[in-house]
């Protein structure tokens, strides 16, 4: 079953650390947990019309949190760090 590029790339993650990475040509995205690096690379290249040098992925496990008297867990997610090739136009 082929996934659409919009189901693979969910949204860009904008944090202070990720903003510092942008000066190095690296961008961080929240992606589908079951997408592989090749699917992520193809989706980014089609969606933003850029050339990707490398893709690094990691899965963040959900943390145990407590709200009032109930314990719960945050949602686990997968993020991808995308490095663009030299000379590519950076997107925001």
PyMOL Python script that loads the backbone (N, CA, C, O; Angstrom):
from pymol import cmd

cmd.read_pdbstr("""\
ATOM      1  N   UNK A   1       0.838  -1.180   0.000  1.00  0.00           N
ATOM      2  CA  UNK A   1       0.000   0.000   0.000  1.00  0.00           C
ATOM      3  C   UNK A   1       0.880   1.239   0.000  1.00  0.00           C
ATOM      4  O   UNK A   1       1.739   1.397   0.868  1.00  0.00           O
ATOM      5  N   UNK A   2       0.669   2.104  -0.959  1.00  0.00           N
ATOM      6  CA  UNK A   2       1.475   3.311  -1.095  1.00  0.00           C
ATOM      7  C   UNK A   2       0.861   4.445  -0.288  1.00  0.00           C
ATOM      8  O   UNK A   2      -0.338   4.710  -0.381  1.00  0.00           O
ATOM      9  N   UNK A   3       1.694   5.109   0.504  1.00  0.00           N
ATOM     10  CA  UNK A   3       1.234   6.222   1.325  1.00  0.00           C
ATOM     11  C   UNK A   3       1.427   7.526   0.564  1.00  0.00           C
ATOM     12  O   UNK A   3       2.316   7.639  -0.280  1.00  0.00           O
ATOM     13  N   UNK A   4       0.587   8.509   0.871  1.00  0.00           N
ATOM     14  CA  UNK A   4       0.764   9.813   0.255  1.00  0.00           C
ATOM     15  C   UNK A   4       1.856  10.569   1.011  1.00  0.00           C
ATOM     16  O   UNK A   4       2.172  10.241   2.155  1.00  0.00           O
ATOM     17  N   UNK A   5       2.422  11.573   0.368  1.00  0.00           N
ATOM     18  CA  UNK A   5       3.497  12.331   1.007  1.00  0.00           C
ATOM     19  C   UNK A   5       2.977  13.100   2.217  1.00  0.00           C
ATOM     20  O   UNK A   5       3.740  13.409   3.132  1.00  0.00           O
ATOM     21  N   UNK A   6       1.692  13.409   2.226  1.00  0.00           N
ATOM     22  CA  UNK A   6       1.117  14.158   3.346  1.00  0.00           C
ATOM     23  C   UNK A   6       0.861  13.270   4.558  1.00  0.00           C
ATOM     24  O   UNK A   6       0.771  13.769   5.680  1.00  0.00           O
ATOM     25  N   UNK A   7       0.744  11.964   4.350  1.00  0.00           N
ATOM     26  CA  UNK A   7       0.599  11.081   5.498  1.00  0.00           C
ATOM     27  C   UNK A   7       1.963  10.675   6.059  1.00  0.00           C
ATOM     28  O   UNK A   7       2.055  10.255   7.213  1.00  0.00           O
ATOM     29  N   UNK A   8       3.019  10.797   5.256  1.00  0.00           N
ATOM     30  CA  UNK A   8       4.365  10.483   5.726  1.00  0.00           C
ATOM     31  C   UNK A   8       4.936  11.652   6.531  1.00  0.00           C
ATOM     32  O   UNK A   8       5.416  11.461   7.649  1.00  0.00           O
ATOM     33  N   UNK A   9       4.884  12.858   5.967  1.00  0.00           N
ATOM     34  CA  UNK A   9       5.390  14.054   6.638  1.00  0.00           C
ATOM     35  C   UNK A   9       4.208  14.729   7.319  1.00  0.00           C
ATOM     36  O   UNK A   9       3.320  15.262   6.653  1.00  0.00           O
ATOM     37  N   UNK A  10       4.200  14.706   8.650  1.00  0.00           N
ATOM     38  CA  UNK A  10       3.066  15.274   9.374  1.00  0.00           C
ATOM     39  C   UNK A  10       3.215  16.772   9.578  1.00  0.00           C
ATOM     40  O   UNK A  10       2.309  17.533   9.240  1.00  0.00           O
ATOM     41  N   UNK A  11       4.364  17.214  10.134  1.00  0.00           N
ATOM     42  CA  UNK A  11       4.573  18.647  10.355  1.00  0.00           C
ATOM     43  C   UNK A  11       6.026  18.897  10.728  1.00  0.00           C
ATOM     44  O   UNK A  11       6.703  17.997  11.223  1.00  0.00           O
ATOM     45  N   UNK A  12       6.511  20.119  10.493  1.00  0.00           N
ATOM     46  CA  UNK A  12       7.861  20.448  10.957  1.00  0.00           C
ATOM     47  C   UNK A  12       7.850  20.682  12.464  1.00  0.00           C
ATOM     48  O   UNK A  12       6.887  21.222  13.008  1.00  0.00           O
ATOM     49  N   UNK A  13       8.924  20.274  13.131  1.00  0.00           N
ATOM     50  CA  UNK A  13       9.054  20.511  14.566  1.00  0.00           C
ATOM     51  C   UNK A  13       9.887  21.775  14.763  1.00  0.00           C
ATOM     52  O   UNK A  13      11.039  21.841  14.334  1.00  0.00           O
ATOM     53  N   UNK A  14       9.304  22.761  15.406  1.00  0.00           N
ATOM     54  CA  UNK A  14       9.983  24.035  15.618  1.00  0.00           C
ATOM     55  C   UNK A  14      10.253  24.189  17.110  1.00  0.00           C
ATOM     56  O   UNK A  14       9.347  24.459  17.898  1.00  0.00           O
ATOM     57  N   UNK A  15      11.509  24.012  17.474  1.00  0.00           N
ATOM     58  CA  UNK A  15      11.956  24.240  18.841  1.00  0.00           C
ATOM     59  C   UNK A  15      13.216  25.096  18.767  1.00  0.00           C
ATOM     60  O   UNK A  15      13.723  25.371  17.680  1.00  0.00           O
ATOM     61  N   UNK A  16      13.712  25.510  19.914  1.00  0.00           N
ATOM     62  CA  UNK A  16      14.918  26.331  19.928  1.00  0.00           C
ATOM     63  C   UNK A  16      16.117  25.558  19.384  1.00  0.00           C
ATOM     64  O   UNK A  16      16.921  26.106  18.630  1.00  0.00           O
ATOM     65  N   UNK A  17      16.236  24.300  19.761  1.00  0.00           N
ATOM     66  CA  UNK A  17      17.340  23.474  19.279  1.00  0.00           C
ATOM     67  C   UNK A  17      17.242  23.241  17.775  1.00  0.00           C
ATOM     68  O   UNK A  17      18.249  23.293  17.068  1.00  0.00           O
ATOM     69  N   UNK A  18      16.025  22.983  17.285  1.00  0.00           N
ATOM     70  CA  UNK A  18      15.841  22.738  15.854  1.00  0.00           C
ATOM     71  C   UNK A  18      16.090  23.999  15.039  1.00  0.00           C
ATOM     72  O   UNK A  18      16.536  23.910  13.895  1.00  0.00           O
ATOM     73  N   UNK A  19      15.812  25.170  15.602  1.00  0.00           N
ATOM     74  CA  UNK A  19      16.081  26.424  14.906  1.00  0.00           C
ATOM     75  C   UNK A  19      17.584  26.633  14.746  1.00  0.00           C
ATOM     76  O   UNK A  19      18.026  27.158  13.724  1.00  0.00           O
ATOM     77  N   UNK A  20      18.374  26.232  15.737  1.00  0.00           N
ATOM     78  CA  UNK A  20      19.836  26.325  15.623  1.00  0.00           C
ATOM     79  C   UNK A  20      20.363  25.368  14.558  1.00  0.00           C
ATOM     80  O   UNK A  20      21.342  25.679  13.880  1.00  0.00           O
ATOM     81  N   UNK A  21      19.727  24.214  14.403  1.00  0.00           N
ATOM     82  CA  UNK A  21      20.146  23.254  13.380  1.00  0.00           C
ATOM     83  C   UNK A  21      19.914  23.774  11.959  1.00  0.00           C
ATOM     84  O   UNK A  21      20.606  23.362  11.028  1.00  0.00           O
ATOM     85  N   UNK A  22      18.949  24.672  11.792  1.00  0.00           N
ATOM     86  CA  UNK A  22      18.639  25.189  10.458  1.00  0.00           C
ATOM     87  C   UNK A  22      19.797  25.972   9.864  1.00  0.00           C
ATOM     88  O   UNK A  22      19.931  26.034   8.642  1.00  0.00           O
ATOM     89  N   UNK A  23      20.643  26.577  10.707  1.00  0.00           N
ATOM     90  CA  UNK A  23      21.802  27.299  10.182  1.00  0.00           C
ATOM     91  C   UNK A  23      22.820  26.339   9.568  1.00  0.00           C
ATOM     92  O   UNK A  23      23.662  26.757   8.774  1.00  0.00           O
ATOM     93  N   UNK A  24      22.749  25.064   9.929  1.00  0.00           N
ATOM     94  CA  UNK A  24      23.627  24.042   9.365  1.00  0.00           C
ATOM     95  C   UNK A  24      22.990  23.325   8.183  1.00  0.00           C
ATOM     96  O   UNK A  24      23.586  22.406   7.621  1.00  0.00           O
ATOM     97  N   UNK A  25      21.776  23.739   7.799  1.00  0.00           N
ATOM     98  CA  UNK A  25      21.084  23.100   6.689  1.00  0.00           C
ATOM     99  C   UNK A  25      20.339  21.845   7.094  1.00  0.00           C
ATOM    100  O   UNK A  25      20.061  20.992   6.251  1.00  0.00           O
ATOM    101  N   UNK A  26      20.008  21.715   8.391  1.00  0.00           N
ATOM    102  CA  UNK A  26      19.284  20.541   8.886  1.00  0.00           C
ATOM    103  C   UNK A  26      17.904  20.983   9.355  1.00  0.00           C
ATOM    104  O   UNK A  26      17.755  22.014  10.012  1.00  0.00           O
ATOM    105  N   UNK A  27      16.900  20.187   9.005  1.00  0.00           N
ATOM    106  CA  UNK A  27      15.512  20.490   9.358  1.00  0.00           C
ATOM    107  C   UNK A  27      14.888  19.262   9.997  1.00  0.00           C
ATOM    108  O   UNK A  27      15.195  18.133   9.616  1.00  0.00           O
ATOM    109  N   UNK A  28      14.009  19.483  10.973  1.00  0.00           N
ATOM    110  CA  UNK A  28      13.423  18.385  11.741  1.00  0.00           C
ATOM    111  C   UNK A  28      11.918  18.337  11.472  1.00  0.00           C
ATOM    112  O   UNK A  28      11.233  19.359  11.518  1.00  0.00           O
ATOM    113  N   UNK A  29      11.417  17.125  11.189  1.00  0.00           N
ATOM    114  CA  UNK A  29      10.012  16.926  10.879  1.00  0.00           C
ATOM    115  C   UNK A  29       9.444  15.799  11.719  1.00  0.00           C
ATOM    116  O   UNK A  29      10.146  14.841  12.041  1.00  0.00           O
ATOM    117  N   UNK A  30       8.182  15.914  12.070  1.00  0.00           N
ATOM    118  CA  UNK A  30       7.433  14.826  12.685  1.00  0.00           C
ATOM    119  C   UNK A  30       6.928  13.962  11.538  1.00  0.00           C
ATOM    120  O   UNK A  30       6.280  14.467  10.621  1.00  0.00           O
ATOM    121  N   UNK A  31       7.220  12.656  11.583  1.00  0.00           N
ATOM    122  CA  UNK A  31       6.878  11.772  10.474  1.00  0.00           C
ATOM    123  C   UNK A  31       6.078  10.575  10.982  1.00  0.00           C
ATOM    124  O   UNK A  31       5.968  10.346  12.186  1.00  0.00           O
ATOM    125  N   UNK A  32       5.529   9.829  10.049  1.00  0.00           N
ATOM    126  CA  UNK A  32       4.780   8.614  10.363  1.00  0.00           C
ATOM    127  C   UNK A  32       5.719   7.589  11.000  1.00  0.00           C
ATOM    128  O   UNK A  32       6.858   7.425  10.561  1.00  0.00           O
ATOM    129  N   UNK A  33       5.237   6.905  12.031  1.00  0.00           N
ATOM    130  CA  UNK A  33       6.092   5.964  12.768  1.00  0.00           C
ATOM    131  C   UNK A  33       6.547   4.789  11.925  1.00  0.00           C
ATOM    132  O   UNK A  33       7.579   4.190  12.227  1.00  0.00           O
ATOM    133  N   UNK A  34       5.826   4.444  10.894  1.00  0.00           N
ATOM    134  CA  UNK A  34       6.148   3.268  10.099  1.00  0.00           C
ATOM    135  C   UNK A  34       6.786   3.618   8.757  1.00  0.00           C
ATOM    136  O   UNK A  34       6.996   2.733   7.928  1.00  0.00           O
ATOM    137  N   UNK A  35       7.098   4.899   8.531  1.00  0.00           N
ATOM    138  CA  UNK A  35       7.755   5.314   7.295  1.00  0.00           C
ATOM    139  C   UNK A  35       9.253   5.063   7.412  1.00  0.00           C
ATOM    140  O   UNK A  35       9.849   5.292   8.464  1.00  0.00           O
ATOM    141  N   UNK A  36       9.859   4.587   6.319  1.00  0.00           N
ATOM    142  CA  UNK A  36      11.306   4.369   6.342  1.00  0.00           C
ATOM    143  C   UNK A  36      12.021   5.589   5.754  1.00  0.00           C
ATOM    144  O   UNK A  36      11.378   6.533   5.294  1.00  0.00           O
ATOM    145  N   UNK A  37      13.348   5.558   5.774  1.00  0.00           N
ATOM    146  CA  UNK A  37      14.145   6.711   5.352  1.00  0.00           C
ATOM    147  C   UNK A  37      13.965   7.032   3.872  1.00  0.00           C
ATOM    148  O   UNK A  37      13.981   8.200   3.483  1.00  0.00           O
ATOM    149  N   UNK A  38      13.797   6.016   3.059  1.00  0.00           N
ATOM    150  CA  UNK A  38      13.622   6.235   1.621  1.00  0.00           C
ATOM    151  C   UNK A  38      12.297   6.939   1.355  1.00  0.00           C
ATOM    152  O   UNK A  38      12.242   7.868   0.550  1.00  0.00           O
ATOM    153  N   UNK A  39      11.230   6.507   2.023  1.00  0.00           N
ATOM    154  CA  UNK A  39       9.931   7.161   1.862  1.00  0.00           C
ATOM    155  C   UNK A  39       9.978   8.599   2.358  1.00  0.00           C
ATOM    156  O   UNK A  39       9.391   9.485   1.737  1.00  0.00           O
ATOM    157  N   UNK A  40      10.663   8.842   3.460  1.00  0.00           N
ATOM    158  CA  UNK A  40      10.780  10.200   4.002  1.00  0.00           C
ATOM    159  C   UNK A  40      11.555  11.089   3.040  1.00  0.00           C
ATOM    160  O   UNK A  40      11.156  12.227   2.791  1.00  0.00           O
ATOM    161  N   UNK A  41      12.669  10.579   2.493  1.00  0.00           N
ATOM    162  CA  UNK A  41      13.473  11.347   1.532  1.00  0.00           C
ATOM    163  C   UNK A  41      12.655  11.725   0.302  1.00  0.00           C
ATOM    164  O   UNK A  41      12.680  12.876  -0.133  1.00  0.00           O
ATOM    165  N   UNK A  42      11.928  10.757  -0.261  1.00  0.00           N
ATOM    166  CA  UNK A  42      11.128  11.024  -1.454  1.00  0.00           C
ATOM    167  C   UNK A  42      10.014  12.025  -1.168  1.00  0.00           C
ATOM    168  O   UNK A  42       9.721  12.883  -2.002  1.00  0.00           O
ATOM    169  N   UNK A  43       9.394  11.921   0.000  1.00  0.00           N
ATOM    170  CA  UNK A  43       8.307  12.836   0.355  1.00  0.00           C
ATOM    171  C   UNK A  43       8.819  14.266   0.511  1.00  0.00           C
ATOM    172  O   UNK A  43       8.173  15.203   0.041  1.00  0.00           O
ATOM    173  N   UNK A  44       9.967  14.448   1.162  1.00  0.00           N
ATOM    174  CA  UNK A  44      10.541  15.785   1.344  1.00  0.00           C
ATOM    175  C   UNK A  44      10.941  16.379  -0.001  1.00  0.00           C
ATOM    176  O   UNK A  44      10.697  17.559  -0.254  1.00  0.00           O
ATOM    177  N   UNK A  45      11.550  15.575  -0.862  1.00  0.00           N
ATOM    178  CA  UNK A  45      11.985  16.070  -2.170  1.00  0.00           C
ATOM    179  C   UNK A  45      10.798  16.489  -3.033  1.00  0.00           C
ATOM    180  O   UNK A  45      10.874  17.494  -3.740  1.00  0.00           O
ATOM    181  N   UNK A  46       9.703  15.733  -2.984  1.00  0.00           N
ATOM    182  CA  UNK A  46       8.525  16.095  -3.770  1.00  0.00           C
ATOM    183  C   UNK A  46       7.784  17.280  -3.170  1.00  0.00           C
ATOM    184  O   UNK A  46       7.319  18.160  -3.895  1.00  0.00           O
ATOM    185  N   UNK A  47       7.675  17.303  -1.852  1.00  0.00           N
ATOM    186  CA  UNK A  47       6.881  18.327  -1.176  1.00  0.00           C
ATOM    187  C   UNK A  47       7.545  19.695  -1.234  1.00  0.00           C
ATOM    188  O   UNK A  47       6.867  20.695  -1.470  1.00  0.00           O
ATOM    189  N   UNK A  48       8.858  19.758  -1.024  1.00  0.00           N
ATOM    190  CA  UNK A  48       9.553  21.041  -0.943  1.00  0.00           C
ATOM    191  C   UNK A  48      10.445  21.336  -2.143  1.00  0.00           C
ATOM    192  O   UNK A  48      11.024  22.420  -2.219  1.00  0.00           O
ATOM    193  N   UNK A  49      10.571  20.406  -3.078  1.00  0.00           N
ATOM    194  CA  UNK A  49      11.359  20.589  -4.293  1.00  0.00           C
ATOM    195  C   UNK A  49      12.817  20.929  -3.964  1.00  0.00           C
ATOM    196  O   UNK A  49      13.366  21.905  -4.476  1.00  0.00           O
ATOM    197  N   UNK A  50      13.433  20.115  -3.108  1.00  0.00           N
ATOM    198  CA  UNK A  50      14.837  20.255  -2.724  1.00  0.00           C
ATOM    199  C   UNK A  50      15.516  18.895  -2.852  1.00  0.00           C
ATOM    200  O   UNK A  50      14.846  17.872  -2.993  1.00  0.00           O
ATOM    201  N   UNK A  51      16.845  18.886  -2.801  1.00  0.00           N
ATOM    202  CA  UNK A  51      17.618  17.648  -2.830  1.00  0.00           C
ATOM    203  C   UNK A  51      18.093  17.335  -1.416  1.00  0.00           C
ATOM    204  O   UNK A  51      18.693  18.180  -0.752  1.00  0.00           O
ATOM    205  N   UNK A  52      17.821  16.119  -0.964  1.00  0.00           N
ATOM    206  CA  UNK A  52      18.155  15.695   0.391  1.00  0.00           C
ATOM    207  C   UNK A  52      19.486  14.961   0.377  1.00  0.00           C
ATOM    208  O   UNK A  52      19.694  14.055  -0.430  1.00  0.00           O
ATOM    209  N   UNK A  53      20.390  15.355   1.276  1.00  0.00           N
ATOM    210  CA  UNK A  53      21.688  14.692   1.396  1.00  0.00           C
ATOM    211  C   UNK A  53      21.576  13.457   2.286  1.00  0.00           C
ATOM    212  O   UNK A  53      22.064  12.386   1.927  1.00  0.00           O
ATOM    213  N   UNK A  54      20.925  13.606   3.464  1.00  0.00           N
ATOM    214  CA  UNK A  54      20.796  12.463   4.361  1.00  0.00           C
ATOM    215  C   UNK A  54      19.549  12.602   5.222  1.00  0.00           C
ATOM    216  O   UNK A  54      19.005  13.691   5.405  1.00  0.00           O
ATOM    217  N   UNK A  55      19.118  11.460   5.743  1.00  0.00           N
ATOM    218  CA  UNK A  55      17.952  11.399   6.626  1.00  0.00           C
ATOM    219  C   UNK A  55      18.338  10.590   7.859  1.00  0.00           C
ATOM    220  O   UNK A  55      18.792   9.451   7.740  1.00  0.00           O
ATOM    221  N   UNK A  56      18.162  11.169   9.029  1.00  0.00           N
ATOM    222  CA  UNK A  56      18.372  10.474  10.290  1.00  0.00           C
ATOM    223  C   UNK A  56      17.037  10.428  11.015  1.00  0.00           C
ATOM    224  O   UNK A  56      16.342  11.440  11.103  1.00  0.00           O
ATOM    225  N   UNK A  57      16.676   9.267  11.530  1.00  0.00           N
ATOM    226  CA  UNK A  57      15.391   9.133  12.218  1.00  0.00           C
ATOM    227  C   UNK A  57      15.602   8.646  13.634  1.00  0.00           C
ATOM    228  O   UNK A  57      16.595   7.987  13.941  1.00  0.00           O
ATOM    229  N   UNK A  58      14.643   8.984  14.501  1.00  0.00           N
ATOM    230  CA  UNK A  58      14.643   8.469  15.857  1.00  0.00           C
ATOM    231  C   UNK A  58      13.224   8.442  16.373  1.00  0.00           C
ATOM    232  O   UNK A  58      12.383   9.248  15.976  1.00  0.00           O
ATOM    233  N   UNK A  59      12.969   7.495  17.269  1.00  0.00           N
ATOM    234  CA  UNK A  59      11.640   7.349  17.859  1.00  0.00           C
ATOM    235  C   UNK A  59      11.727   7.773  19.315  1.00  0.00           C
ATOM    236  O   UNK A  59      12.526   7.236  20.083  1.00  0.00           O
ATOM    237  N   UNK A  60      10.899   8.739  19.688  1.00  0.00           N
ATOM    238  CA  UNK A  60      10.823   9.198  21.069  1.00  0.00           C
ATOM    239  C   UNK A  60       9.704   8.421  21.749  1.00  0.00           C
ATOM    240  O   UNK A  60       8.565   8.423  21.282  1.00  0.00           O
ATOM    241  N   UNK A  61      10.030   7.764  22.842  1.00  0.00           N
ATOM    242  CA  UNK A  61       9.030   6.992  23.567  1.00  0.00           C
ATOM    243  C   UNK A  61       8.173   7.929  24.407  1.00  0.00           C
ATOM    244  O   UNK A  61       8.616   9.007  24.802  1.00  0.00           O
ATOM    245  N   UNK A  62       6.948   7.506  24.672  1.00  0.00           N
ATOM    246  CA  UNK A  62       6.038   8.309  25.473  1.00  0.00           C
ATOM    247  C   UNK A  62       6.461   8.347  26.931  1.00  0.00           C
ATOM    248  O   UNK A  62       6.913   7.348  27.489  1.00  0.00           O
ATOM    249  N   UNK A  63       6.307   9.518  27.538  1.00  0.00           N
ATOM    250  CA  UNK A  63       6.662   9.673  28.947  1.00  0.00           C
ATOM    251  C   UNK A  63       5.439   9.425  29.817  1.00  0.00           C
ATOM    252  O   UNK A  63       4.307   9.664  29.395  1.00  0.00           O
ATOM    253  N   UNK A  64       5.672   8.952  31.016  1.00  0.00           N
ATOM    254  CA  UNK A  64       4.589   8.784  31.978  1.00  0.00           C
ATOM    255  C   UNK A  64       4.345  10.129  32.649  1.00  0.00           C
ATOM    256  O   UNK A  64       5.265  10.724  33.210  1.00  0.00           O
ATOM    257  N   UNK A  65       3.127  10.599  32.593  1.00  0.00           N
ATOM    258  CA  UNK A  65       2.740  11.876  33.195  1.00  0.00           C
ATOM    259  C   UNK A  65       1.578  11.637  34.150  1.00  0.00           C
ATOM    260  O   UNK A  65       0.867  10.636  34.056  1.00  0.00           O
ATOM    261  N   UNK A  66       1.408  12.572  35.062  1.00  0.00           N
ATOM    262  CA  UNK A  66       0.308  12.475  36.009  1.00  0.00           C
ATOM    263  C   UNK A  66      -0.449  13.793  35.992  1.00  0.00           C
ATOM    264  O   UNK A  66       0.145  14.864  36.115  1.00  0.00           O
ATOM    265  N   UNK A  67      -1.761  13.704  35.838  1.00  0.00           N
ATOM    266  CA  UNK A  67      -2.637  14.866  35.887  1.00  0.00           C
ATOM    267  C   UNK A  67      -3.631  14.633  37.012  1.00  0.00           C
ATOM    268  O   UNK A  67      -4.439  13.705  36.967  1.00  0.00           O
ATOM    269  N   UNK A  68      -3.558  15.472  38.001  1.00  0.00           N
ATOM    270  CA  UNK A  68      -4.358  15.323  39.233  1.00  0.00           C
ATOM    271  C   UNK A  68      -4.121  13.950  39.843  1.00  0.00           C
ATOM    272  O   UNK A  68      -3.038  13.693  40.370  1.00  0.00           O
ATOM    273  N   UNK A  69      -5.095  13.073  39.785  1.00  0.00           N
ATOM    274  CA  UNK A  69      -4.952  11.773  40.436  1.00  0.00           C
ATOM    275  C   UNK A  69      -4.790  10.623  39.451  1.00  0.00           C
ATOM    276  O   UNK A  69      -4.688   9.467  39.862  1.00  0.00           O
ATOM    277  N   UNK A  70      -4.766  10.923  38.172  1.00  0.00           N
ATOM    278  CA  UNK A  70      -4.680   9.872  37.168  1.00  0.00           C
ATOM    279  C   UNK A  70      -3.313   9.882  36.499  1.00  0.00           C
ATOM    280  O   UNK A  70      -2.746  10.939  36.223  1.00  0.00           O
ATOM    281  N   UNK A  71      -2.802   8.698  36.246  1.00  0.00           N
ATOM    282  CA  UNK A  71      -1.543   8.558  35.523  1.00  0.00           C
ATOM    283  C   UNK A  71      -1.852   8.259  34.065  1.00  0.00           C
ATOM    284  O   UNK A  71      -2.807   7.547  33.754  1.00  0.00           O
ATOM    285  N   UNK A  72      -1.050   8.800  33.192  1.00  0.00           N
ATOM    286  CA  UNK A  72      -1.230   8.563  31.769  1.00  0.00           C
ATOM    287  C   UNK A  72       0.117   8.572  31.076  1.00  0.00           C
ATOM    288  O   UNK A  72       1.162   8.653  31.724  1.00  0.00           O
ATOM    289  N   UNK A  73       0.087   8.488  29.778  1.00  0.00           N
ATOM    290  CA  UNK A  73       1.310   8.451  29.005  1.00  0.00           C
ATOM    291  C   UNK A  73       1.168   9.368  27.802  1.00  0.00           C
ATOM    292  O   UNK A  73       0.107   9.423  27.181  1.00  0.00           O
ATOM    293  N   UNK A  74       2.241  10.095  27.469  1.00  0.00           N
ATOM    294  CA  UNK A  74       2.216  10.904  26.267  1.00  0.00           C
ATOM    295  C   UNK A  74       2.411  10.006  25.050  1.00  0.00           C
ATOM    296  O   UNK A  74       2.885   8.877  25.180  1.00  0.00           O
ATOM    297  N   UNK A  75       2.058  10.490  23.898  1.00  0.00           N
ATOM    298  CA  UNK A  75       2.112   9.708  22.679  1.00  0.00           C
ATOM    299  C   UNK A  75       3.551   9.561  22.181  1.00  0.00           C
ATOM    300  O   UNK A  75       4.271  10.557  22.105  1.00  0.00           O
ATOM    301  N   UNK A  76       3.986   8.351  21.843  1.00  0.00           N
ATOM    302  CA  UNK A  76       5.307   8.208  21.219  1.00  0.00           C
ATOM    303  C   UNK A  76       5.259   8.741  19.785  1.00  0.00           C
ATOM    304  O   UNK A  76       4.221   8.679  19.127  1.00  0.00           O
ATOM    305  N   UNK A  77       6.394   9.266  19.309  1.00  0.00           N
ATOM    306  CA  UNK A  77       6.422   9.798  17.950  1.00  0.00           C
ATOM    307  C   UNK A  77       7.786   9.570  17.331  1.00  0.00           C
ATOM    308  O   UNK A  77       8.768   9.302  18.023  1.00  0.00           O
ATOM    309  N   UNK A  78       7.827   9.681  16.016  1.00  0.00           N
ATOM    310  CA  UNK A  78       9.064   9.514  15.258  1.00  0.00           C
ATOM    311  C   UNK A  78       9.394  10.843  14.614  1.00  0.00           C
ATOM    312  O   UNK A  78       8.526  11.507  14.047  1.00  0.00           O
ATOM    313  N   UNK A  79      10.670  11.231  14.708  1.00  0.00           N
ATOM    314  CA  UNK A  79      11.074  12.462  14.041  1.00  0.00           C
ATOM    315  C   UNK A  79      12.239  12.167  13.119  1.00  0.00           C
ATOM    316  O   UNK A  79      13.021  11.244  13.346  1.00  0.00           O
ATOM    317  N   UNK A  80      12.338  12.974  12.072  1.00  0.00           N
ATOM    318  CA  UNK A  80      13.387  12.811  11.077  1.00  0.00           C
ATOM    319  C   UNK A  80      14.174  14.105  10.980  1.00  0.00           C
ATOM    320  O   UNK A  80      13.599  15.190  10.894  1.00  0.00           O
ATOM    321  N   UNK A  81      15.506  13.980  10.995  1.00  0.00           N
ATOM    322  CA  UNK A  81      16.392  15.120  10.808  1.00  0.00           C
ATOM    323  C   UNK A  81      16.885  15.053   9.364  1.00  0.00           C
ATOM    324  O   UNK A  81      17.586  14.120   8.974  1.00  0.00           O
ATOM    325  N   UNK A  82      16.505  16.056   8.585  1.00  0.00           N
ATOM    326  CA  UNK A  82      16.798  16.093   7.153  1.00  0.00           C
ATOM    327  C   UNK A  82      17.967  17.041   6.916  1.00  0.00           C
ATOM    328  O   UNK A  82      17.926  18.193   7.346  1.00  0.00           O
ATOM    329  N   UNK A  83      19.005  16.566   6.239  1.00  0.00           N
ATOM    330  CA  UNK A  83      20.136  17.405   5.849  1.00  0.00           C
ATOM    331  C   UNK A  83      20.043  17.655   4.351  1.00  0.00           C
ATOM    332  O   UNK A  83      19.957  16.715   3.561  1.00  0.00           O
ATOM    333  N   UNK A  84      20.059  18.930   3.964  1.00  0.00           N
ATOM    334  CA  UNK A  84      19.984  19.287   2.556  1.00  0.00           C
ATOM    335  C   UNK A  84      21.377  19.280   1.935  1.00  0.00           C
ATOM    336  O   UNK A  84      22.377  19.465   2.629  1.00  0.00           O
ATOM    337  N   UNK A  85      21.433  19.066   0.616  1.00  0.00           N
ATOM    338  CA  UNK A  85      22.707  19.120  -0.095  1.00  0.00           C
ATOM    339  C   UNK A  85      23.215  20.552  -0.144  1.00  0.00           C
ATOM    340  O   UNK A  85      22.437  21.500  -0.039  1.00  0.00           O
ATOM    341  N   UNK A  86      24.518  20.701  -0.303  1.00  0.00           N
ATOM    342  CA  UNK A  86      25.126  22.031  -0.379  1.00  0.00           C
ATOM    343  C   UNK A  86      24.571  22.804  -1.579  1.00  0.00           C
ATOM    344  O   UNK A  86      24.416  22.250  -2.667  1.00  0.00           O
ATOM    345  N   UNK A  87      24.278  24.068  -1.371  1.00  0.00           N
ATOM    346  CA  UNK A  87      23.769  24.911  -2.440  1.00  0.00           C
ATOM    347  C   UNK A  87      22.276  24.852  -2.626  1.00  0.00           C
ATOM    348  O   UNK A  87      21.744  25.565  -3.478  1.00  0.00           O
ATOM    349  N   UNK A  88      21.570  24.031  -1.863  1.00  0.00           N
ATOM    350  CA  UNK A  88      20.111  23.967  -1.962  1.00  0.00           C
ATOM    351  C   UNK A  88      19.495  25.187  -1.281  1.00  0.00           C
ATOM    352  O   UNK A  88      20.017  25.696  -0.289  1.00  0.00           O
ATOM    353  N   UNK A  89      18.392  25.632  -1.830  1.00  0.00           N
ATOM    354  CA  UNK A  89      17.666  26.727  -1.231  1.00  0.00           C
ATOM    355  C   UNK A  89      17.007  26.211   0.033  1.00  0.00           C
ATOM    356  O   UNK A  89      16.301  25.203   0.015  1.00  0.00           O
ATOM    357  N   UNK A  90      17.247  26.916   1.132  1.00  0.00           N
ATOM    358  CA  UNK A  90      16.676  26.478   2.398  1.00  0.00           C
ATOM    359  C   UNK A  90      15.227  26.908   2.473  1.00  0.00           C
ATOM    360  O   UNK A  90      14.876  28.009   2.047  1.00  0.00           O
ATOM    361  N   UNK A  91      14.391  26.051   3.009  1.00  0.00           N
ATOM    362  CA  UNK A  91      12.989  26.376   3.162  1.00  0.00           C
ATOM    363  C   UNK A  91      12.699  26.689   4.620  1.00  0.00           C
ATOM    364  O   UNK A  91      13.458  26.316   5.515  1.00  0.00           O
ATOM    365  N   UNK A  92      11.584  27.384   4.847  1.00  0.00           N
ATOM    366  CA  UNK A  92      11.253  27.739   6.227  1.00  0.00           C
ATOM    367  C   UNK A  92       9.909  27.195   6.608  1.00  0.00           C
ATOM    368  O   UNK A  92       9.459  27.393   7.736  1.00  0.00           O
TER     369      UNK A  92
END
""", "prot")
cmd.dss("prot")
cmd.show_as("cartoon", "prot")
cmd.util.cbc("prot")
cmd.orient("prot")
